[in-house]
Amino acid sequence: MTATKILLDESEMPRRWYNLVADLPSPPPPVLHPGTLQPIGPDDLAPLFPMALIEQEVTRERYVDIPPEVLDVYRLWRPSPLYRAHRLEKALGTPARIYYKYEGVSPAGSHKPNTAVPQAYYNASAGIRRLTTETGAGQWGTALAFAAAQFGLECEVWQVRASYDQKPYRRMMIETFGGTIHPSPSDLTEAGRRILAEHPDSPGSLGIAISEAVEVAAQQPDTNYALGSVLNHVLLHQTIIGEEALLQLAKAGDTPDVIVGCTGGGSNFGGLAFPFLREKLAGRMSPVIRAVEPAACPSLTRGRYAYDFGDTAGMTPLMKMHTLGHDFIPDPIHAGGLRYHGMSPLISHVYELGLIEAVAKTQKECFEAGIRFARTEGIVPAPEPTHALAACVEEALRCKETGEEKVILTALCGHGHLDLPAYSRYLAGEMVDHELSQPALDASFAGLPELPAGR
């Protein structure tokens, strides 16, 4: 059995990001100002983002050129490899062909630098001195600290308390790259102090951490905020994953029948799936595109499609998205990068259009798939992509039953070298599957903003 590793030459690396909005049958609903409930304009976002990113957020252009300075940093790890998972296929006894695009080769060990680098570049070009952000499991905070160092920026990170305690090596890595990190909720912001006053033992959430980072950025003229998922410009930058994968699968002589990606805010999933969705909309291929989320934080499969705040304190604009409610505090599962109350508005819109499907997985099922993958393919996956791997295994076993030779593609969006305590808990039989009760969900839905009829 020969391993298949499909590489691109540096000269083949895509020079443009792809904007799915240009090819959709209808545009996503507008983002609203929380005070006026009118669509926001560039001036509303200027206190937090440089104009170049604001333009990318709202553009209808199909492609956006990648700046040479960004390409220079990308070349440290891009193009990333595409692997055929022969050993996993053999272990499963499936006729399916499984491919995975491996983003763990980046300096941060995940796909997050694909957007962290351009965000740091555009902010530095605009004269910004410092970036603030939130992080869950720590991959985004690590990526932004790395990217900030490349362009001479300071980086301040608020990490969800549950992950801050679970993953001390992420804090160390962020500090090694030059970032400053705080557990969230913290006593450094009004938003954090308010949460601590009500819940001194709060495990935190990405919504709370966003509130803290936005509060600090909004108060300093030389400071901007950077977001690692959810927004259009973030998903735009991540499409380099799918654009490379298209070229690599063509080299392998295969076309995907099923595309699977883990989803929290949506950057990894959108980055892989959107270029293939372009091809599907154009009639050049017809893959099933499946988003996989944690059962403990199921925004697509159990959330409401409604306007909601992106943060807990209600400081952000209102976005139409699949949401569990901005007050939702997820259980402290180990896939910290998927513990966000809302799904990307663009992915939510695509889901509403029926162009993708979604499933939810429990963390024990996901870690079982992660262990199986590690023991066959030799890579320990981060907890987040184990959700996609669990769905890949499920699909491959269906092919075993039916005899179908489907081509399955996923993005292994990061390695789990700093997540080994989670694997230890699973191997020791100490991992718990958290069940999200409907009463708890209904209580969170009760806090959704009330909009006039027609909105």
C-alpha positions, 0 to 999 in steps of 0.5 A: 500500500503506497501513501498518497500525498498530493502536493502543489508547487509554490507557483501553483498556490492560488493568488486570489481568495474566492467570494461565494456571495458573487455566485449565490442565487440571493444575497445574505440578509444585511447586518443591522445597527443595533440602535437604528435597526438599519443596515450598517455602513462602513463608518459603523465598522471603522472603530474596529476594522481597517477599511480594506477589511470592511470593503472585503466584508461587503464586496460582491466581487467574485475574487479578491487578490492576495497581497504579495506581503501576505503571500510571502508569509503564506509561503512558510507553509502553503500550499498545504498537503492533501493526503489520501487516507489509505490506512484509515480506508483499510482499517474501515474496510470501505471502498470509499476513497477518503482525502484530507486537506491537512492545515496542521502544517502551519506555524500555529498548527491550524488553519487560522493563520490563513486569515490572521496573516492578512488581518494583521497585514491590513491593520499594520498598513492602516497604522494600527499598533495593537490588535485585540481578540478572543480565542476558544481552544487557543488556535486563533489566539496563537495564529493572531499572535504569530501574525502580529509578530510578522508585521510588528503589532502587539496582540492581546487575547482573551481566552475562554476560561474553560479552555484557558484552564484545560490548555495551558500550553496554548497560553505558553505558545501565545506568549512565545509568539509575543502575545498577552493573554487573559482568561475570560471573563476577566476583571479588566473590562466592564463586560467581564466584571459584570459576568463575574459579579453574577457568576464568579465561577463562570467557565466563560464563552466566546461571546463573553470573550468577544465582548471583552476584546471589542470593549478594549479595542473600541476605547483606543484609537491605535487598537483594532479588533480581529475576529477569527471566524464568522464574518465574511472577510474571514471566510473569504481568506480561508477559501485558499484551502478549498482552492488548493484542494480543487487543484490537488484532487484534479491531480489525483484524478478524483472529484468529491462526492461528499465534503465534510467539515467541522463547524463552530463559527464556520471559517474552516468549513467555509474555507474548504467548501465554498470553492467546491460550492462554486463548482456545484452551482456552476454544474461542474460537480455535485457533491453533498456538502455536510457541516458537522457541529458539536451536540453540546453547541448545535447552532445549525441543527437546533438553533434559530435563524434570527437576528442576534448579537455576535457577543454576550454584552450586545456590543456588536451589530445584529447578524442574521444567523443560526444562533443559540442565543447570545446569552448561551453558555456552552458546556466546557467540551474539549472542542473549544473552537466550536463553542460559539453560540452562532454560525457564520451569517453566510453559512447560515444563509447557504444552509437556509438555501438548502445548499448544504446539510448539517449534523451534530456529534457527541464528543465521545464519538468524535474522540473515538474517530480521532483515536482511530485516525491517529492510529492509522494515519499517524496524525493526532487531530485537534478535537475540532476536526474529530467532528468531521472525522466522525462523520467521514467514518460514518459515511465510509462505513455506509459505503462499506454496506452499500458497496459505493465507491464514494470520494470523501473529502475533509479538512483536517484543520489542525493537530492536537499536540496541545490537546493531549490532556483531552485524549488522556481523559477519553482514554481513561474513560473520564470523558462525558457527553454533555446533553443540551436540554430543550429548557436550557435552549428555550431560556437562551432563546428568550434573550434574542433581540426583538425586532419589528415585524418584517425584520 
